[in-house]
């Protein structure tokens, strides 16, 4: 720790200021400072918003009380001097001084005071002499000045410095009445000790990475967009794939100390990246590279953009912060897929029976809930390029359907790319498309196939899916309830199935049949069940069946499940025997115990006849 002697302060102050001191005060300033305007007390306080860490600006507010009752001919000058009287080795020097009119206006900044607290005719000046860390503050005061007591938010002015290392710093402030650069016994003086902590390291957990789903960076990323979202984009060269917003915070959750640090974005696999510390939209003219770095950041927010390099494949962008000491912290990553032309279409058929009167089948939204048949896609298409990369952002009309018989199934479809947020498509995500199809009015039992297709790389040849077969079905006319077994153990899994046919004896179309049950209780059981079977008036069928799994009752006996449907026959009924293996074992144990009791009685009788005691 270094200590600055008063003699050294005197020598440096006088040598550095020289006659420059006299240029800012009247010729008789020294006499007036000594005889008419004099500080009687100085108070010091660290600013409340200061973090007191290496590299940050440390601010000390100062307050003063001057002698009263003396009326000079005019406002006179009074000078305050501050220096770091003790610092850790290599600690730093005072950087600035500022007058105010009493009250901290900004973090570690100038202090402002109200006229009621300090004279309206303040008119002071500040001089900062960086040599040897001495700061001078000159202010004009009147004898009517009220005392100002410094606090963490209030002062007559402030002195600031930027610590270079952690440790304890001591600042001394005094009123140099006779302008000799020496702290005399008659001059008001005070010191304050400030502990400075090491700069907190960058933190991946406290930092954030957001991506823009529209492929641009506009300073306001989508609220729901996160680094976990994979980016999908065409491999077309120089095409912008995404914009990212990286906020770099330290382990305290505040902005990193930027001085001497470097932000890095590294691209592996396909893709190119560019970054800037100016928030705004990137243009195609921005330099693109595999390794982007930024120094001397304007703030702790960095904007990056991702472009295609013309190749198909997966890519990863890794974001890092390297501090002045060379310590590297990985802030996070974003992943990307650059795809080529459509090369393969795989179709998963979820519905097979369409309505025999023209109607839509399934749902074609981005996030189907899967709560019932109506909220499940009729078909889910998975589309990839020649390298197996999922192809995203396919425009409406790109995928078409070909029907084998338009009088049964039309070629009209609607679709949306999966957002990965719906259970109805298994949270499929990018490159998967939920499709709704349409039937024509025709006879129940009529069939047709649908083939889904899109133009391939040459723009002429179609890539097609396997053909899917659809059958027409009518509305419910008859129903049968069955169980998968005639006997169940207590608590065993069981399956109830309602098979529903139309008036032609064919399976009814796939949908949620409104008003199917007479009561919202659906089916009831003679033995208590853990869950309600078909607990609604509607019934969802796929392939003409509605299946419900449940557990057998917890007690033995005959379980009879019944319900009332609004079609014919209206009565639904199925029975099964519930067995309890433990109950049978207990019966056997009871029988054995009875035999043991009888045997003991017989032995006692024989012993009595024999006279055995």
C-alpha positions as CSV (number, residue, x, y, z in Angstrom):
1,X,0.0,0.0,0.0
2,X,1.4,3.4,-0.9
3,X,1.0,6.5,1.3
4,X,1.3,10.1,0.0
5,X,3.0,12.4,2.5
6,X,1.7,15.9,3.1
7,X,5.0,17.3,2.0
8,X,4.7,15.5,-1.3
9,X,1.2,16.8,-1.8
10,X,2.5,20.3,-1.1
11,X,5.3,20.1,-3.6
12,X,3.2,18.5,-6.3
13,X,0.3,20.8,-5.8
14,X,2.3,24.0,-5.9
15,X,4.5,22.9,-8.7
16,X,1.6,21.7,-10.9
17,X,-0.6,24.7,-10.3
18,X,1.8,27.6,-10.1
19,X,0.3,30.9,-11.1
20,X,-2.6,29.0,-12.8
21,X,-4.2,29.0,-9.3
22,X,-4.2,32.8,-9.1
23,X,-5.9,33.1,-12.5
24,X,-9.2,31.8,-11.2
25,X,-9.4,33.9,-8.0
26,X,-9.1,37.6,-7.2
27,X,-5.7,39.0,-6.3
28,X,-6.6,39.3,-2.7
29,X,-8.1,35.8,-2.6
30,X,-5.6,34.3,-0.2
31,X,-6.3,37.1,2.3
32,X,-10.1,36.8,1.9
33,X,-10.0,33.0,2.1
34,X,-8.2,33.2,5.4
35,X,-10.0,36.1,7.0
36,X,-13.5,36.2,5.6
37,X,-14.6,32.8,4.1
38,X,-13.4,29.7,5.8
39,X,-14.6,26.0,6.0
40,X,-15.3,25.1,9.6
41,X,-16.1,21.4,8.8
42,X,-15.9,19.0,5.9
43,X,-18.1,15.8,5.6
44,X,-17.5,12.9,3.2
45,X,-19.7,10.0,2.0
46,X,-19.5,7.4,-0.7
47,X,-22.2,7.7,-3.3
48,X,-25.1,5.3,-2.7
49,X,-25.2,4.0,-6.3
50,X,-21.5,3.2,-6.4
51,X,-20.5,-0.5,-6.7
52,X,-16.9,0.1,-5.6
53,X,-15.4,-2.5,-7.9
54,X,-12.2,-2.4,-9.9
55,X,-12.7,-0.5,-13.1
56,X,-15.9,1.3,-11.9
57,X,-16.1,5.0,-11.1
58,X,-15.9,5.5,-7.3
59,X,-17.6,8.8,-6.3
60,X,-17.2,10.6,-2.9
61,X,-19.7,13.3,-2.1
62,X,-18.4,16.2,0.0
63,X,-20.2,18.7,2.1
64,X,-19.1,21.8,4.0
65,X,-19.9,24.4,6.6
66,X,-18.4,27.9,6.3
67,X,-18.0,30.6,8.9
68,X,-21.0,32.9,9.1
69,X,-21.5,36.5,10.2
70,X,-18.8,38.0,8.0
71,X,-20.0,40.1,5.1
72,X,-17.3,40.4,2.4
73,X,-17.6,43.1,-0.3
74,X,-18.4,40.3,-2.9
75,X,-18.6,36.6,-3.1
76,X,-15.2,35.1,-2.5
77,X,-13.5,31.9,-3.6
78,X,-12.9,29.0,-1.4
79,X,-10.8,26.0,-2.6
80,X,-11.1,22.4,-1.7
81,X,-8.4,19.9,-2.5
82,X,-8.6,16.1,-2.6
83,X,-6.1,13.3,-3.1
84,X,-5.8,9.6,-2.4
85,X,-3.6,9.6,0.7
86,X,-3.4,5.8,0.7
87,X,-4.0,3.2,-2.0
88,X,-3.0,-0.4,-2.8
89,X,0.0,-0.8,-5.0
90,X,-0.9,0.3,-8.5
91,X,-4.2,1.5,-7.2
92,X,-5.1,4.6,-9.2
93,X,-5.5,8.3,-9.0
94,X,-8.3,10.8,-8.7
95,X,-9.9,11.4,-12.1
96,X,-12.3,14.3,-11.7
97,X,-14.1,16.7,-9.5
98,X,-17.5,18.3,-9.9
99,X,-19.5,21.0,-8.3
100,X,-23.2,20.9,-8.0
101,X,-26.1,22.6,-6.3
102,X,-26.6,19.5,-3.7
103,X,-28.2,16.1,-4.5
104,X,-26.9,13.2,-6.5
105,X,-28.3,13.5,-10.1
106,X,-26.9,10.4,-11.6
107,X,-24.9,7.3,-10.5
108,X,-21.4,8.3,-9.7
109,X,-21.9,11.6,-11.4
110,X,-22.3,15.3,-10.7
111,X,-24.0,16.5,-7.5
112,X,-26.7,19.1,-7.7
113,X,-28.1,21.2,-4.9
114,X,-31.3,23.1,-4.4
115,X,-31.1,26.9,-3.9
116,X,-32.7,26.6,-0.5
117,X,-29.8,24.5,0.7
118,X,-27.0,26.3,-1.1
119,X,-26.8,29.9,-2.4
120,X,-28.5,30.5,-5.8
121,X,-25.4,32.6,-6.8
122,X,-23.1,29.6,-6.6
123,X,-21.3,30.1,-9.8
124,X,-18.4,27.8,-9.0
125,X,-15.7,26.3,-11.1
126,X,-13.9,23.0,-10.9
127,X,-10.3,22.3,-11.9
128,X,-8.9,18.8,-12.1
129,X,-5.2,18.3,-12.1
130,X,-4.4,14.7,-13.0
131,X,-0.7,14.9,-12.0
132,X,-0.1,12.8,-8.9
133,X,-3.8,12.4,-8.3
134,X,-4.6,15.8,-6.9
135,X,-8.0,17.3,-7.7
136,X,-8.9,20.9,-7.0
137,X,-12.4,22.4,-6.7
138,X,-13.0,26.1,-6.5
139,X,-16.4,27.5,-5.6
140,X,-17.7,31.0,-5.0
141,X,-19.7,31.3,-1.8
142,X,-21.5,34.0,0.2
143,X,-21.4,34.3,3.9
144,X,-25.1,33.3,4.0
145,X,-24.4,29.8,2.8
146,X,-26.0,27.1,4.8
147,X,-24.1,24.0,5.9
148,X,-24.3,21.0,3.7
149,X,-23.7,17.6,5.2
150,X,-22.6,15.0,2.7
151,X,-24.5,11.7,2.5
152,X,-24.7,8.9,0.0
153,X,-27.1,11.0,-2.1
154,X,-26.4,14.6,-1.1
155,X,-23.3,16.9,-1.2
156,X,-21.9,20.2,-2.4
157,X,-19.9,18.4,-5.0
158,X,-18.1,15.1,-5.7
159,X,-14.6,13.8,-6.3
160,X,-14.2,10.6,-8.3
161,X,-11.5,8.1,-9.1
162,X,-11.3,4.8,-11.0
163,X,-9.5,2.0,-9.0
164,X,-7.2,-0.3,-11.0
165,X,-6.9,-3.0,-8.3
166,X,-8.9,-4.3,-5.3
167,X,-8.1,-3.1,-1.8
168,X,-8.6,-0.2,0.5
169,X,-8.4,3.4,-0.7
170,X,-8.2,6.5,1.6
171,X,-9.2,9.9,0.2
172,X,-8.3,13.1,2.0
173,X,-10.2,16.4,1.4
174,X,-9.3,19.7,2.9
175,X,-9.8,23.5,2.4
176,X,-6.5,24.9,1.4
177,X,-7.1,28.3,2.9
178,X,-3.8,29.8,2.2
179,X,-3.3,27.9,-1.1
180,X,0.1,26.5,-0.1
181,X,-0.7,22.8,-0.9
182,X,-0.1,21.8,2.8
183,X,-2.7,20.6,5.2
184,X,-2.3,23.0,8.0
185,X,-3.6,22.5,11.5
186,X,-6.1,25.4,11.2
187,X,-7.6,24.1,7.9
188,X,-10.7,21.9,7.9
189,X,-9.9,18.4,6.7
190,X,-11.5,14.9,6.6
191,X,-10.7,11.5,5.3
192,X,-12.8,8.6,4.1
193,X,-11.8,4.9,3.6
194,X,-13.4,2.9,0.7
195,X,-13.0,-0.8,0.1
196,X,-12.9,-1.7,-3.5
197,X,-13.8,-5.3,-4.6
198,X,-12.4,-7.2,-7.5
199,X,-14.5,-7.0,-10.8
200,X,-17.1,-9.7,-10.9
201,X,-16.6,-12.2,-13.6
202,X,-19.0,-12.7,-16.6
203,X,-21.7,-15.2,-15.9
204,X,-23.5,-17.4,-18.4
205,X,-26.4,-17.8,-15.9
206,X,-26.9,-14.1,-15.5
207,X,-26.4,-13.3,-19.2
208,X,-29.2,-13.7,-21.8
209,X,-29.3,-14.7,-25.5
210,X,-32.5,-14.1,-27.5
211,X,-33.2,-14.8,-31.2
212,X,-35.6,-13.1,-33.6
213,X,-37.9,-15.6,-35.3
214,X,-38.3,-13.3,-38.3
215,X,-34.6,-13.6,-39.2
216,X,-33.6,-10.0,-38.4
217,X,-32.4,-8.1,-35.5
218,X,-34.5,-5.0,-34.7
219,X,-33.6,-4.2,-31.1
220,X,-36.7,-5.9,-29.8
221,X,-36.4,-9.7,-30.0
222,X,-39.5,-11.8,-29.6
223,X,-40.3,-12.2,-25.9
224,X,-40.8,-16.0,-26.2
225,X,-37.7,-16.5,-28.2
226,X,-34.7,-18.0,-26.4
227,X,-31.3,-19.5,-27.1
228,X,-32.9,-23.0,-26.9
229,X,-34.9,-22.3,-30.1
230,X,-33.1,-23.9,-33.1
231,X,-32.8,-21.7,-36.2
232,X,-33.9,-23.2,-39.5
233,X,-33.0,-21.4,-42.7
234,X,-32.4,-21.9,-46.4
235,X,-28.8,-22.5,-47.5
236,X,-29.1,-19.8,-50.2
237,X,-25.8,-17.8,-50.0
238,X,-25.8,-14.4,-48.2
239,X,-29.3,-15.0,-46.9
240,X,-29.8,-13.8,-43.4
241,X,-31.0,-16.6,-41.1
242,X,-31.5,-14.9,-37.7
243,X,-30.7,-12.0,-35.4
244,X,-29.5,-12.5,-31.9
245,X,-29.4,-10.2,-28.9
246,X,-26.8,-11.0,-26.2
247,X,-26.8,-9.2,-22.9
248,X,-23.6,-9.8,-21.0
249,X,-23.9,-9.6,-17.2
250,X,-21.6,-10.6,-14.4
251,X,-22.0,-12.9,-11.4
252,X,-23.8,-10.0,-9.5
253,X,-26.4,-9.8,-12.3
254,X,-25.2,-6.4,-13.5
255,X,-23.4,-5.3,-16.6
256,X,-19.9,-6.7,-17.1
257,X,-16.9,-4.4,-16.7
258,X,-16.2,-3.7,-20.4
259,X,-12.8,-2.1,-20.3
260,X,-10.1,-4.3,-21.8
261,X,-12.6,-7.1,-22.5
262,X,-13.5,-8.8,-25.8
263,X,-16.8,-10.3,-27.0
264,X,-16.4,-13.3,-29.4
265,X,-18.9,-15.2,-31.6
266,X,-17.6,-18.4,-33.1
267,X,-19.4,-20.3,-35.8
268,X,-18.8,-24.0,-36.2
269,X,-20.5,-26.1,-39.0
270,X,-22.5,-24.2,-41.6
271,X,-23.1,-20.5,-41.4
272,X,-21.4,-17.1,-41.0
273,X,-21.8,-14.6,-38.2
274,X,-21.3,-10.8,-37.7
275,X,-21.7,-8.7,-34.6
276,X,-22.0,-5.1,-33.5
277,X,-22.5,-3.3,-30.2
278,X,-24.9,-0.9,-31.9
279,X,-28.5,-2.2,-31.6
280,X,-30.3,-2.1,-34.9
281,X,-31.1,-4.0,-38.0
282,X,-28.2,-5.7,-39.9
283,X,-27.9,-5.2,-43.6
284,X,-26.5,-7.6,-46.2
285,X,-23.4,-5.5,-46.5
286,X,-22.3,-6.4,-42.9
287,X,-19.0,-8.3,-42.9
288,X,-19.7,-12.0,-42.3
289,X,-17.1,-14.4,-40.8
290,X,-16.5,-17.6,-38.8
291,X,-15.0,-15.6,-35.9
292,X,-16.4,-12.2,-34.9
293,X,-14.9,-10.2,-32.1
294,X,-15.7,-6.8,-30.6
295,X,-13.6,-4.7,-28.2
296,X,-14.4,-1.4,-26.4
297,X,-18.1,-2.1,-26.2
298,X,-20.5,0.9,-26.0
299,X,-22.6,-1.1,-23.5
300,X,-23.1,-4.7,-22.4
301,X,-25.5,-5.5,-25.2
302,X,-24.3,-7.1,-28.4
303,X,-26.3,-7.7,-31.6
304,X,-25.3,-10.6,-33.8
305,X,-26.7,-11.9,-37.1
306,X,-26.4,-15.3,-38.8
307,X,-26.1,-15.8,-42.5
308,X,-25.9,-18.9,-44.8
309,X,-22.5,-19.7,-46.2
310,X,-24.1,-21.5,-49.1
311,X,-23.8,-25.0,-47.6
312,X,-26.4,-27.2,-46.2
313,X,-26.0,-28.7,-42.7
314,X,-26.1,-27.9,-39.0
315,X,-24.3,-25.0,-37.3
316,X,-23.5,-23.8,-33.8
317,X,-22.8,-20.3,-32.7
318,X,-20.9,-20.0,-29.4
319,X,-20.8,-16.6,-27.6
320,X,-17.9,-15.8,-25.2
321,X,-16.6,-12.9,-23.1
322,X,-12.9,-12.7,-22.6
323,X,-12.0,-10.2,-19.8
324,X,-8.9,-8.0,-19.6
325,X,-7.0,-10.7,-17.7
326,X,-7.7,-13.2,-20.5
327,X,-10.3,-15.2,-18.6
328,X,-12.8,-16.6,-21.1
329,X,-16.5,-17.3,-20.2
330,X,-18.8,-19.1,-22.5
331,X,-22.1,-17.2,-22.4
332,X,-24.2,-19.7,-24.4
333,X,-24.9,-21.1,-27.8
334,X,-27.5,-21.1,-30.5
335,X,-28.0,-23.9,-33.0
336,X,-29.0,-23.7,-36.6
337,X,-29.9,-25.8,-39.6
338,X,-29.3,-24.7,-43.2
339,X,-31.3,-26.8,-45.6
340,X,-31.4,-27.3,-49.3
341,X,-34.3,-28.2,-51.7
342,X,-37.0,-30.6,-50.7
343,X,-35.9,-34.2,-51.4
344,X,-38.1,-36.4,-49.2
345,X,-41.7,-36.2,-47.8
346,X,-42.8,-38.6,-45.1
347,X,-46.5,-38.7,-44.2
348,X,-47.9,-39.8,-40.9
349,X,-51.7,-40.5,-41.2
350,X,-53.6,-39.7,-38.1
351,X,-57.2,-40.0,-39.5
352,X,-58.5,-42.6,-42.0
353,X,-62.2,-42.1,-42.2
354,X,-63.7,-38.9,-43.6
355,X,-67.3,-37.7,-43.5
356,X,-69.5,-39.0,-46.3
357,X,-71.0,-35.5,-46.7
358,X,-68.3,-33.0,-47.8
359,X,-66.4,-31.8,-44.7
360,X,-62.9,-31.0,-43.4
361,X,-60.9,-33.6,-41.6
362,X,-58.4,-32.8,-38.9
363,X,-56.7,-29.5,-38.0
364,X,-53.9,-27.7,-39.8
365,X,-52.6,-25.3,-37.1
366,X,-49.1,-24.8,-35.8
367,X,-49.8,-26.0,-32.2
368,X,-52.7,-28.5,-32.2
369,X,-53.7,-29.4,-28.7
370,X,-54.4,-33.1,-29.4
371,X,-57.2,-32.9,-26.8
372,X,-59.5,-34.8,-29.1
373,X,-59.8,-36.0,-32.7
374,X,-60.9,-32.6,-34.0
375,X,-57.7,-31.0,-32.5
376,X,-55.3,-33.5,-34.1
377,X,-53.9,-33.0,-37.7
378,X,-55.3,-35.4,-40.3
379,X,-51.7,-35.8,-41.5
380,X,-48.3,-34.8,-40.3
381,X,-45.7,-34.3,-43.0
382,X,-41.9,-34.4,-42.2
383,X,-39.9,-32.8,-45.0
384,X,-36.2,-33.1,-45.5
385,X,-33.5,-32.2,-48.0
386,X,-31.0,-34.5,-49.7
387,X,-28.8,-34.5,-46.6
388,X,-31.6,-35.3,-44.2
389,X,-31.9,-31.8,-42.9
390,X,-35.4,-30.7,-42.0
391,X,-36.8,-28.1,-44.4
392,X,-38.5,-25.2,-42.7
393,X,-40.5,-22.1,-43.7
394,X,-42.3,-23.7,-46.7
395,X,-44.8,-21.2,-48.0
396,X,-48.5,-21.8,-48.4
397,X,-49.2,-23.5,-51.7
398,X,-45.8,-25.2,-52.0
399,X,-47.2,-28.5,-50.7
400,X,-50.1,-29.8,-52.8
401,X,-52.2,-33.0,-52.7
402,X,-53.1,-35.3,-55.6
403,X,-56.3,-37.4,-55.2
404,X,-57.1,-40.7,-56.9
405,X,-60.9,-39.8,-56.9
406,X,-62.0,-36.2,-56.4
407,X,-65.6,-37.4,-55.8
408,X,-64.4,-39.0,-52.6
409,X,-61.5,-36.9,-51.4
410,X,-60.6,-33.5,-52.9
411,X,-57.1,-32.2,-53.5
412,X,-57.8,-29.1,-51.3
413,X,-55.6,-29.0,-48.2
414,X,-54.4,-26.4,-45.7
415,X,-51.3,-26.7,-43.5
416,X,-49.1,-24.9,-41.1
417,X,-45.5,-25.7,-39.9
418,X,-45.4,-27.1,-36.4
419,X,-44.2,-24.7,-33.7
420,X,-43.2,-27.6,-31.4
421,X,-45.7,-26.3,-28.8
422,X,-48.6,-28.7,-29.4
423,X,-49.2,-32.2,-28.1
424,X,-51.5,-33.0,-31.1
425,X,-48.4,-33.4,-33.4
426,X,-46.1,-34.7,-30.7
427,X,-44.3,-31.4,-30.4
428,X,-42.8,-32.1,-33.8
429,X,-41.3,-28.6,-34.4
430,X,-39.7,-27.1,-37.5
431,X,-39.7,-29.1,-40.7
432,X,-42.9,-30.8,-39.8
433,X,-46.3,-29.7,-41.2
434,X,-49.8,-30.3,-39.9
435,X,-52.3,-30.9,-42.6
436,X,-56.1,-30.7,-42.9
437,X,-57.8,-32.5,-45.7
438,X,-61.3,-32.4,-47.3
439,X,-63.9,-35.0,-48.3
440,X,-66.6,-34.9,-51.0
441,X,-70.2,-36.0,-50.7
442,X,-70.4,-39.7,-51.6
443,X,-71.6,-43.1,-50.5
444,X,-70.4,-44.5,-47.1
445,X,-67.6,-47.0,-47.7
446,X,-66.2,-45.2,-50.8
447,X,-62.4,-45.0,-50.8
448,X,-59.7,-42.8,-52.4
449,X,-56.0,-42.0,-51.9
450,X,-54.2,-38.8,-51.3
451,X,-50.5,-38.2,-52.2
452,X,-48.7,-35.1,-51.0
453,X,-46.0,-33.5,-53.1
454,X,-43.7,-30.5,-53.7
455,X,-41.2,-29.5,-56.4
456,X,-37.7,-30.7,-55.9
457,X,-34.3,-29.1,-56.6
458,X,-34.8,-28.9,-60.4
459,X,-38.0,-27.0,-60.0
460,X,-39.7,-29.4,-62.4
461,X,-39.8,-32.9,-60.8
462,X,-42.1,-33.5,-57.9
463,X,-41.1,-35.1,-54.6
464,X,-44.0,-37.2,-53.4
465,X,-45.1,-39.0,-50.2
466,X,-46.5,-42.5,-50.1
467,X,-50.2,-42.6,-51.0
468,X,-52.6,-42.5,-48.0
469,X,-56.0,-44.3,-48.2
470,X,-59.2,-42.7,-46.9
471,X,-62.7,-44.2,-46.5
472,X,-66.0,-42.3,-46.2
473,X,-68.2,-42.9,-43.2
474,X,-71.6,-41.6,-42.0
475,X,-73.0,-40.6,-38.6
476,X,-73.5,-43.0,-35.7
477,X,-76.4,-45.5,-36.0
478,X,-75.3,-48.4,-33.8
479,X,-72.8,-49.0,-31.0
480,X,-71.3,-51.9,-29.1
481,X,-69.4,-51.7,-25.8
482,X,-66.7,-54.4,-25.2
483,X,-63.9,-55.0,-22.7
484,X,-60.6,-56.5,-23.6
485,X,-60.9,-59.3,-20.9
486,X,-63.6,-61.2,-19.1
487,X,-61.6,-61.4,-15.9
488,X,-59.3,-58.9,-14.2
489,X,-57.2,-58.9,-11.1
490,X,-57.9,-56.1,-8.6
491,X,-56.3,-52.8,-10.0
492,X,-55.2,-54.4,-13.3
493,X,-55.2,-52.2,-16.4
494,X,-58.3,-52.7,-18.5
495,X,-59.5,-51.4,-21.9
496,X,-63.0,-50.4,-22.8
497,X,-63.9,-50.0,-26.5
498,X,-67.0,-48.6,-28.1
499,X,-67.4,-49.6,-31.7
500,X,-69.7,-47.2,-33.6
501,X,-71.1,-47.8,-37.1
502,X,-73.2,-45.8,-39.5
503,X,-76.5,-46.9,-41.0
504,X,-74.7,-48.7,-43.8
505,X,-72.8,-50.8,-41.2
506,X,-69.5,-49.0,-41.9
507,X,-67.3,-47.3,-39.3
508,X,-68.4,-43.8,-38.6
509,X,-66.2,-40.9,-39.7
510,X,-63.3,-39.7,-37.4
511,X,-64.5,-36.8,-35.3
512,X,-65.9,-35.7,-32.0
513,X,-69.5,-36.9,-32.2
514,X,-71.5,-34.2,-30.2
515,X,-74.4,-35.4,-28.1
516,X,-73.4,-39.1,-28.3
517,X,-74.2,-39.9,-24.7
518,X,-77.5,-39.2,-23.0
519,X,-75.7,-38.0,-19.9
520,X,-72.3,-36.3,-19.3
521,X,-71.3,-39.2,-17.0
522,X,-70.7,-41.3,-20.1
523,X,-70.4,-44.9,-18.7
524,X,-70.9,-46.0,-15.1
525,X,-69.8,-49.1,-13.2
526,X,-71.4,-51.2,-10.5
527,X,-68.0,-51.3,-8.8
528,X,-66.2,-48.0,-8.1
529,X,-63.6,-46.9,-10.6
530,X,-60.7,-44.6,-10.2
531,X,-61.5,-42.6,-13.3
532,X,-64.7,-41.8,-15.2
533,X,-65.1,-43.6,-18.5
534,X,-66.0,-41.3,-21.4
535,X,-67.0,-38.5,-19.0
536,X,-68.8,-36.2,-21.5
537,X,-71.8,-36.2,-23.8
538,X,-69.4,-36.2,-26.9
539,X,-67.5,-39.2,-28.1
540,X,-64.3,-39.1,-30.2
541,X,-63.8,-41.9,-32.6
542,X,-60.9,-42.9,-34.8
543,X,-61.4,-45.7,-37.3
544,X,-64.9,-46.1,-35.9
545,X,-63.8,-46.8,-32.4
546,X,-63.4,-45.0,-29.1
547,X,-60.9,-46.6,-26.7
548,X,-60.5,-45.8,-23.0
549,X,-58.0,-47.3,-20.6
550,X,-58.7,-47.6,-16.9
551,X,-57.8,-49.7,-13.9
552,X,-60.1,-52.5,-12.6
553,X,-61.8,-51.8,-9.2
554,X,-60.0,-52.4,-6.0
555,X,-62.5,-54.9,-4.7
556,X,-63.5,-58.3,-6.1
557,X,-66.9,-59.1,-7.6
558,X,-68.8,-58.6,-10.9
559,X,-68.1,-55.3,-12.7
560,X,-70.8,-54.2,-15.0
561,X,-70.3,-51.1,-17.1
562,X,-73.3,-49.5,-18.7
563,X,-74.3,-46.3,-20.5
564,X,-76.9,-44.8,-22.8
565,X,-76.1,-43.7,-26.3
566,X,-78.5,-41.7,-28.4
567,X,-78.0,-44.0,-31.4
568,X,-79.5,-47.5,-31.8
569,X,-79.3,-49.7,-29.8
570,X,-79.2,-47.1,-27.1
571,X,-78.1,-49.5,-24.3
572,X,-74.4,-50.1,-23.8
573,X,-73.3,-52.8,-21.4
574,X,-70.3,-55.0,-20.7
575,X,-69.3,-57.1,-17.7
576,X,-66.2,-58.7,-16.2
577,X,-65.2,-60.6,-13.0
578,X,-62.8,-58.9,-10.7
579,X,-60.7,-61.3,-8.6
580,X,-58.6,-60.7,-5.5
581,X,-55.7,-63.1,-5.2
582,X,-55.1,-61.9,-1.6
583,X,-58.7,-62.7,-0.7
584,X,-58.3,-66.3,-1.8
585,X,-55.1,-66.7,0.1
586,X,-56.8,-65.3,3.3
587,X,-59.6,-67.8,2.8
588,X,-57.1,-70.7,2.6
589,X,-55.3,-69.4,5.7
590,X,-58.6,-69.2,7.6
591,X,-59.4,-72.8,6.7
592,X,-56.0,-73.9,7.8
593,X,-56.4,-72.1,11.1
594,X,-59.7,-73.9,11.7
595,X,-58.1,-77.3,11.0
596,X,-55.3,-76.4,13.5
597,X,-57.8,-75.5,16.2
598,X,-59.7,-78.8,15.6
599,X,-56.5,-80.8,15.8
600,X,-55.5,-79.1,19.0
601,X,-58.9,-80.0,20.5
602,X,-58.5,-83.6,19.5
603,X,-55.0,-83.9,21.0
604,X,-56.3,-82.4,24.3
605,X,-59.1,-85.0,24.3
606,X,-56.7,-87.9,23.8
607,X,-54.3,-86.7,26.5
608,X,-57.2,-86.4,28.9
609,X,-58.2,-90.1,28.3
610,X,-54.6,-91.1,28.8
611,X,-54.4,-89.1,32.0
612,X,-51.5,-87.1,30.6
613,X,-51.3,-83.7,32.1
